[in-house]
Amino acid sequence: MSIVKINVLTVPEEQRETLEKRFASRAGTVDSSDGFEWFELLRPVEGTDSYLVYTRWRAEEDFQNWMSGRGQAAHRDGAAGGERPKPAATDSTLWTFEVVQQAAPKQD
């Protein structure tokens, strides 16, 4: 089954809009990657300043291939004058999970 990568980003309130705009401007950079299955950017509602960046991949190898190629470029791009912009997040932790069960809504 698939693997899930969740990047937990600590984002101060004053940087939330910046983070969301950066993700919006990179929309589509991962979509056509081999083995890519799903992406979601989850905004905290209450009780935390952590955003969750959820991606789902066919296999660990597919994620690693993306990170060593397009993923590196996506995290580098967007810089004016060749300089990388200051990160919107103050901390980042990457979690990895294997999908062992899944469900989808039943079709009538």
Sequence and secondary structure as in RCSB ss.txt:
>XXXX:A:sequence
MSIVKINVLTVPEEQRETLEKRFASRAGTVDSSDGFEWFELLRPVEGTDSYLVYTRWRAEEDFQNWMSGRGQAAH
RDGAAGGERPKPAATDSTLWTFEVVQQAAPKQD
>XXXX:A:secstr
  EEEEEEEE  GGGHHHHHHHHHHTTTTTTTSTTEEEEEEE   SS  EEEEEEEES HHHHHHHIIIIIHHHH
H S GGG     S SEEEEEEEE          
